[in-house]
C-alpha cells in the first residue's frame, strides 16, 4: 500500500506511467495529470484575508464534469486545486453503475463516505463492510480498500470527504493502486452515464 507493493519502493499512482497497465488506465485524469495538492500562501495577511472573504461559499457540483468510466465515475468539487476557500480538505463525488466497482487502492489519509444513493459493500484490508443510502462509512488511515455497488438495477452515489491535503502537506504521500478498475462496464450497463443533476 505504501509504494512497496511488488517489492519495490515507488511513488504511488501519481507518477508518470511506466508500465503498460498504468498507461492503459490513464483515462482517469486524476491519476496522471499534474495537480496542486497544497497551494502556496503568498502575500500579506491583509491581502490573503481579503481574498478568503471574497471567495464563494457555495459551489455547484453540476458545474464540474464527470471523469472516468465506463462503470465508475468521479468528480472533484472541493480541493486546493479547484477552489481557494479551503486548503485542508477535499470533497468528491463517485458514481457507480449497477454492478460496478472501483479500483482496489490504499492511501495514508482516512476518508468519510456519505452514501447518497444505492447499496453495496466495501472490502477494507480483507474485511467486508455493507453500506446503503443514508449510511456514513469511514475508511481508516492506511487501509487498502475497494468499493462495490451490489445493486443489479440502481446506481450508487457516494459523497467523499478527506483531509488528504493536510496529509500530503505533512509529506504522508504514499498511496498505491493495487488493482485498476475494470475497463469494461458491467454486463447490461454499456450505456451507463452518471447523473447530470449532481
Buried (B, 14 or more C-beta within 10 A) or exposed (E): BBBEBEEEEBEBBBEEBEEEEBEEBEEBEBBBEEBEBBEEEEEEEEEEEEEEEEEEEEBEBEEBEBBBBBBBBBBBBBBBBBBEBBBEBBBBBBBBBBBBBBBBBBBBBBBBBBBBBBBBBBBBEEEEBEBBBEEEBEBEEBBBBBBBBBBEEBBBBBBBBBBBBBBBBEEBBBBBBBEBBBEEBBEEBEEBEBBEEB
